[in-house]
Amino acid sequence: MKPTARTQTNPTRVAQNR
């Protein structure tokens, strides 16, 4: 299961996911 920026609520995870 790979969390995407759209599903992620953590800004840190979203920045890394980008």
Secondary structure, DSSP 8 states (H G I E B T S, - for coil): ----TTT---HHHHHHH-
